[in-house]
Amino acid sequence: MYVKDVLVQNQVGLHARPATFFIQKANEYKSSIWVEKEERRVNAKSLLGVLSLGIVGGTTIKVIADGSDEKDAVDSLVKLVQSGFTE
C-alpha cells in the first residue's frame, strides 16, 4: 500500500470537470485506488464517490493505492492534483 497527502490547489476543488480528469487518470491503473478526506474513504475510480466527498480548494486529501502499480498511480494522481487540473 502506498499513500500520499496532497493539497487541492484549484479554487473549485474536485467537482465535475476536475473530478472527471482525476477518475480517468485513476482508471489507467490496475491498482485499487482510494481518496480519503477527514476519515472518509471512497473509490477513486468512482465519479459519485469522489464528488460525494465535497472536496474544495485548500483541502488536503490522501491518495491511497494498493496493487502492482500503486506507486505510479499515487504519484501521477498527486501530480495531477498539484497541477490544479491546468486551470
OpenMM code with the backbone's topology and positions (N, CA, C; nanometers):
from openmm import Vec3, app, unit

residues = "MET TYR VAL LYS ASP VAL LEU VAL GLN ASN GLN VAL GLY LEU HIS ALA ARG PRO ALA THR PHE PHE ILE GLN LYS ALA ASN GLU TYR LYS SER SER ILE TRP VAL GLU LYS GLU GLU ARG ARG VAL ASN ALA LYS SER LEU LEU GLY VAL LEU SER LEU GLY ILE VAL GLY GLY THR THR ILE LYS VAL ILE ALA ASP GLY SER ASP GLU LYS ASP ALA VAL ASP SER LEU VAL LYS LEU VAL GLN SER GLY PHE THR GLU".split()
positions = [
    Vec3(0.0850, -0.1179, 0.0000),
    Vec3(0.0000, 0.0000, 0.0000),
    Vec3(0.0889, 0.1233, 0.0000),
    Vec3(0.0501, 0.2219, -0.0790),
    Vec3(0.1271, 0.3453, -0.0929),
    Vec3(0.0311, 0.4625, -0.0718),
    Vec3(0.0704, 0.5590, 0.0113),
    Vec3(-0.0175, 0.6701, 0.0492),
    Vec3(0.0583, 0.8022, 0.0389),
    Vec3(-0.0085, 0.9051, -0.0107),
    Vec3(0.0479, 1.0400, -0.0132),
    Vec3(-0.0621, 1.1412, 0.0161),
    Vec3(-0.0266, 1.2453, 0.0906),
    Vec3(-0.1166, 1.3584, 0.1125),
    Vec3(-0.0913, 1.4623, 0.0040),
    Vec3(-0.1977, 1.5303, -0.0365),
    Vec3(-0.1824, 1.6370, -0.1355),
    Vec3(-0.2845, 1.7465, -0.1065),
    Vec3(-0.2411, 1.8714, -0.1239),
    Vec3(-0.3282, 1.9871, -0.1064),
    Vec3(-0.3941, 2.0187, -0.2396),
    Vec3(-0.5268, 2.0287, -0.2399),
    Vec3(-0.6005, 2.0612, -0.3627),
    Vec3(-0.5786, 2.2099, -0.3920),
    Vec3(-0.5164, 2.2374, -0.5072),
    Vec3(-0.4733, 2.3731, -0.5423),
    Vec3(-0.5832, 2.4592, -0.6054),
    Vec3(-0.6600, 2.3978, -0.6961),
    Vec3(-0.7552, 2.4792, -0.7723),
    Vec3(-0.8729, 2.5245, -0.6855),
    Vec3(-0.9314, 2.6369, -0.7218),
    Vec3(-1.0357, 2.7014, -0.6426),
    Vec3(-1.1605, 2.6155, -0.6213),
    Vec3(-1.2083, 2.5518, -0.7268),
    Vec3(-1.3344, 2.4779, -0.7166),
    Vec3(-1.3173, 2.3402, -0.6543),
    Vec3(-1.1940, 2.2938, -0.6420),
    Vec3(-1.1711, 2.1624, -0.5834),
    Vec3(-1.1985, 2.0513, -0.6829),
    Vec3(-1.2397, 1.9357, -0.6305),
    Vec3(-1.2665, 1.8194, -0.7165),
    Vec3(-1.4152, 1.8113, -0.7470),
    Vec3(-1.4607, 1.8985, -0.8348),
    Vec3(-1.6002, 1.8995, -0.8772),
    Vec3(-1.6054, 1.8774, -1.0270),
    Vec3(-1.7109, 1.8171, -1.0735),
    Vec3(-1.7419, 1.7906, -1.2147),
    Vec3(-1.6202, 1.7666, -1.3043),
    Vec3(-1.5714, 1.8707, -1.3718),
    Vec3(-1.4647, 1.8524, -1.4712),
    Vec3(-1.3345, 1.8027, -1.4089),
    Vec3(-1.2814, 1.8673, -1.3030),
    Vec3(-1.1575, 1.8160, -1.2440),
    Vec3(-1.1728, 1.6729, -1.1906),
    Vec3(-1.2865, 1.6421, -1.1335),
    Vec3(-1.3094, 1.5069, -1.0811),
    Vec3(-1.3089, 1.4054, -1.1950),
    Vec3(-1.3630, 1.4436, -1.3087),
    Vec3(-1.3643, 1.3551, -1.4252),
    Vec3(-1.2222, 1.3255, -1.4712),
    Vec3(-1.1373, 1.4283, -1.4769),
    Vec3(-0.9964, 1.4075, -1.5140),
    Vec3(-0.9283, 1.3146, -1.4138),
    Vec3(-0.9560, 1.3358, -1.2860),
    Vec3(-0.8958, 1.2557, -1.1790),
    Vec3(-0.9346, 1.1084, -1.1947),
    Vec3(-1.0615, 1.0834, -1.2201),
    Vec3(-1.1130, 0.9465, -1.2323),
    Vec3(-1.0580, 0.8790, -1.3584),
    Vec3(-1.0507, 0.9538, -1.4677),
    Vec3(-0.9941, 0.8974, -1.5903),
    Vec3(-0.8496, 0.8543, -1.5678),
    Vec3(-0.7728, 0.9366, -1.4959),
    Vec3(-0.6337, 0.9037, -1.4654),
    Vec3(-0.6278, 0.7810, -1.3742),
    Vec3(-0.7131, 0.7752, -1.2733),
    Vec3(-0.7146, 0.6621, -1.1802),
    Vec3(-0.7456, 0.5316, -1.2532),
    Vec3(-0.8326, 0.5390, -1.3519),
    Vec3(-0.8724, 0.4193, -1.4265),
    Vec3(-0.7641, 0.3675, -1.5207),
    Vec3(-0.6544, 0.4415, -1.5355),
    Vec3(-0.5425, 0.3953, -1.6178),
    Vec3(-0.4583, 0.2904, -1.5441),
    Vec3(-0.4836, 0.2724, -1.4155),
    Vec3(-0.4014, 0.1837, -1.3329),
    Vec3(-0.4790, 0.0604, -1.2875),
    Vec3(-0.4044, -0.0483, -1.2665),
    Vec3(-0.4647, -0.1740, -1.2219),
    Vec3(-0.4924, -0.1741, -1.0726),
    Vec3(-0.4133, -0.0989, -0.9970),
    Vec3(-0.4261, -0.0980, -0.8510),
    Vec3(-0.5628, -0.0489, -0.8058),
    Vec3(-0.6004, -0.0909, -0.6852),
    Vec3(-0.7175, -0.0320, -0.6192),
    Vec3(-0.6725, 0.1039, -0.5671),
    Vec3(-0.7531, 0.2065, -0.5931),
    Vec3(-0.7150, 0.3427, -0.5545),
    Vec3(-0.8299, 0.4075, -0.4792),
    Vec3(-0.7958, 0.4758, -0.3699),
    Vec3(-0.8954, 0.5457, -0.2895),
    Vec3(-0.8526, 0.6888, -0.2656),
    Vec3(-0.9517, 0.7733, -0.2402),
    Vec3(-0.9293, 0.9108, -0.1968),
    Vec3(-0.9896, 0.9209, -0.0575),
    Vec3(-0.9157, 0.9836, 0.0325),
    Vec3(-0.9638, 0.9967, 0.1695),
    Vec3(-0.9617, 1.1428, 0.2119),
    Vec3(-1.0722, 1.1859, 0.2708),
    Vec3(-1.0838, 1.3211, 0.3264),
    Vec3(-1.1496, 1.3075, 0.4622),
    Vec3(-1.0791, 1.3535, 0.5662),
    Vec3(-1.1338, 1.3513, 0.7026),
    Vec3(-1.1935, 1.2157, 0.7392),
    Vec3(-1.1159, 1.1113, 0.7288),
    Vec3(-1.1564, 0.9761, 0.7689),
    Vec3(-1.2607, 0.9108, 0.6780),
    Vec3(-1.3054, 0.9782, 0.5726),
    Vec3(-1.3991, 0.9173, 0.4775),
    Vec3(-1.3225, 0.8746, 0.3551),
    Vec3(-1.3346, 0.7493, 0.3177),
    Vec3(-1.2586, 0.6943, 0.2054),
    Vec3(-1.3545, 0.6465, 0.0972),
    Vec3(-1.3244, 0.6865, -0.0280),
    Vec3(-1.4070, 0.6430, -0.1415),
    Vec3(-1.3172, 0.5898, -0.2532),
    Vec3(-1.3776, 0.5131, -0.3415),
    Vec3(-1.3085, 0.4599, -0.4579),
    Vec3(-1.2740, 0.5753, -0.5527),
    Vec3(-1.1452, 0.5897, -0.5839),
    Vec3(-1.1001, 0.6988, -0.6713),
    Vec3(-1.1427, 0.6790, -0.8159),
    Vec3(-1.1966, 0.5619, -0.8478),
    Vec3(-1.2417, 0.5348, -0.9840),
    Vec3(-1.3920, 0.5563, -0.9996),
    Vec3(-1.4553, 0.6106, -0.8953),
    Vec3(-1.5999, 0.6334, -0.8954),
    Vec3(-1.6293, 0.7829, -0.8907),
    Vec3(-1.6938, 0.8335, -0.9951),
    Vec3(-1.7273, 0.9759, -1.0006),
    Vec3(-1.8170, 1.0154, -0.8836),
    Vec3(-1.9214, 0.9384, -0.8593),
    Vec3(-2.0120, 0.9714, -0.7481),
    Vec3(-1.9393, 0.9676, -0.6145),
    Vec3(-1.8511, 0.8698, -0.5982),
    Vec3(-1.7748, 0.8603, -0.4745),
    Vec3(-1.6895, 0.9828, -0.4508),
    Vec3(-1.6135, 1.0230, -0.5518),
    Vec3(-1.5240, 1.1388, -0.5391),
    Vec3(-1.6053, 1.2662, -0.5170),
    Vec3(-1.7120, 1.2837, -0.5927),
    Vec3(-1.7950, 1.4038, -0.5764),
    Vec3(-1.8601, 1.4076, -0.4386),
    Vec3(-1.8927, 1.2916, -0.3829),
    Vec3(-1.9603, 1.2877, -0.2524),
    Vec3(-1.8719, 1.3386, -0.1385),
    Vec3(-1.7409, 1.3439, -0.1607),
    Vec3(-1.6511, 1.3951, -0.0564),
    Vec3(-1.6587, 1.5473, -0.0446),
    Vec3(-1.7081, 1.6142, -0.1481),
    Vec3(-1.7199, 1.7602, -0.1432),
    Vec3(-1.5857, 1.8281, -0.1234),
    Vec3(-1.4860, 1.7881, -0.1999),
    Vec3(-1.3500, 1.8409, -0.1851),
    Vec3(-1.3419, 1.9790, -0.2497),
    Vec3(-1.3073, 2.0789, -0.1695),
    Vec3(-1.2940, 2.2162, -0.2184),
    Vec3(-1.1465, 2.2564, -0.2176),
    Vec3(-1.1156, 2.3656, -0.2860),
    Vec3(-0.9787, 2.4150, -0.2895),
    Vec3(-0.9273, 2.4411, -0.1489),
    Vec3(-0.7992, 2.4111, -0.1261),
    Vec3(-0.7387, 2.4313, 0.0045),
    Vec3(-0.7528, 2.3120, 0.0976),
    Vec3(-0.8200, 2.2057, 0.0527),
    Vec3(-0.8388, 2.0845, 0.1323),
    Vec3(-0.7215, 1.9895, 0.1083),
    Vec3(-0.6747, 1.9261, 0.2142),
    Vec3(-0.5728, 1.8222, 0.1989),
    Vec3(-0.6426, 1.6868, 0.1953),
    Vec3(-0.6087, 1.6084, 0.0941),
    Vec3(-0.6665, 1.4747, 0.0788),
    Vec3(-0.5529, 1.3722, 0.0776),
    Vec3(-0.5887, 1.2474, 0.1019),
    Vec3(-0.4941, 1.1365, 0.0891),
    Vec3(-0.5294, 1.0600, -0.0371),
    Vec3(-0.4269, 1.0239, -0.1140),
    Vec3(-0.4444, 0.9353, -0.2286),
    Vec3(-0.3770, 0.8043, -0.1893),
    Vec3(-0.4525, 0.6963, -0.1937),
    Vec3(-0.4078, 0.5663, -0.1446),
    Vec3(-0.4234, 0.4641, -0.2565),
    Vec3(-0.3207, 0.3819, -0.2766),
    Vec3(-0.3301, 0.2765, -0.3781),
    Vec3(-0.2694, 0.1481, -0.3244),
    Vec3(-0.3230, 0.0385, -0.3726),
    Vec3(-0.2736, -0.0925, -0.3344),
    Vec3(-0.2766, -0.1822, -0.4574),
    Vec3(-0.1589, -0.2261, -0.5007),
    Vec3(-0.1526, -0.3131, -0.6178),
    Vec3(-0.0179, -0.3051, -0.6862),
    Vec3(-0.0097, -0.3659, -0.8020),
    Vec3(0.1181, -0.3794, -0.8724),
    Vec3(0.1771, -0.2461, -0.9190),
    Vec3(0.0924, -0.1472, -0.9479),
    Vec3(0.1422, -0.0172, -0.9956),
    Vec3(0.1034, 0.0959, -0.8993),
    Vec3(0.0957, 0.0627, -0.7697),
    Vec3(0.0471, 0.1584, -0.6697),
    Vec3(0.1284, 0.2870, -0.6638),
    Vec3(0.2603, 0.2781, -0.6686),
    Vec3(0.3432, 0.3985, -0.6570),
    Vec3(0.3214, 0.4909, -0.7765),
    Vec3(0.3221, 0.4345, -0.8971),
    Vec3(0.2980, 0.5150, -1.0175),
    Vec3(0.1603, 0.5794, -1.0134),
    Vec3(0.0603, 0.5043, -0.9684),
    Vec3(-0.0771, 0.5552, -0.9623),
    Vec3(-0.0864, 0.6747, -0.8687),
    Vec3(-0.0359, 0.6593, -0.7473),
    Vec3(-0.0441, 0.7679, -0.6489),
    Vec3(0.0357, 0.8889, -0.6959),
    Vec3(0.1576, 0.8660, -0.7423),
    Vec3(0.2413, 0.9785, -0.7861),
    Vec3(0.1784, 1.0562, -0.9005),
    Vec3(0.1175, 0.9881, -0.9973),
    Vec3(0.0573, 1.0598, -1.1103),
    Vec3(-0.0694, 1.1340, -1.0691),
    Vec3(-0.1477, 1.0764, -0.9771),
    Vec3(-0.2688, 1.1452, -0.9302),
    Vec3(-0.2329, 1.2662, -0.8440),
    Vec3(-0.1312, 1.2532, -0.7616),
    Vec3(-0.0851, 1.3668, -0.6804),
    Vec3(-0.0357, 1.4789, -0.7722),
    Vec3(0.0398, 1.4417, -0.8748),
    Vec3(0.0900, 1.5408, -0.9709),
    Vec3(-0.0255, 1.6125, -1.0406),
    Vec3(-0.1299, 1.5379, -1.0775),
    Vec3(-0.2465, 1.5965, -1.1416),
    Vec3(-0.3141, 1.6967, -1.0490),
    Vec3(-0.3337, 1.6603, -0.9229),
    Vec3(-0.3976, 1.7495, -0.8258),
    Vec3(-0.3107, 1.8740, -0.8047),
    Vec3(-0.1806, 1.8556, -0.7928),
    Vec3(-0.0893, 1.9694, -0.7720),
    Vec3(-0.0876, 2.0649, -0.8903),
    Vec3(-0.1162, 2.0137, -1.0096),
    Vec3(-0.1164, 2.0982, -1.1291),
    Vec3(-0.2382, 2.1912, -1.1323),
    Vec3(-0.3332, 2.1676, -1.0396),
    Vec3(-0.4563, 2.2468, -1.0415),
    Vec3(-0.5457, 2.2085, -1.1578),
    Vec3(-0.5241, 2.0906, -1.2138),
    Vec3(-0.6020, 2.0430, -1.3291),
    Vec3(-0.5913, 2.1400, -1.4449),
    Vec3(-0.4744, 2.2036, -1.4536),
    Vec3(-0.4433, 2.3020, -1.5591),
    Vec3(-0.5485, 2.4103, -1.5725),
    Vec3(-0.6006, 2.4536, -1.4571),
    Vec3(-0.6984, 2.5640, -1.4593),
    Vec3(-0.6276, 2.6944, -1.4294),
] * unit.nanometer
topology = app.Topology()
chain = topology.addChain("A")
for resn in residues:
    res = topology.addResidue(resn, chain)
    for name in ("N", "CA", "C"):
        topology.addAtom(name, app.Element.getBySymbol(name[0]), res)
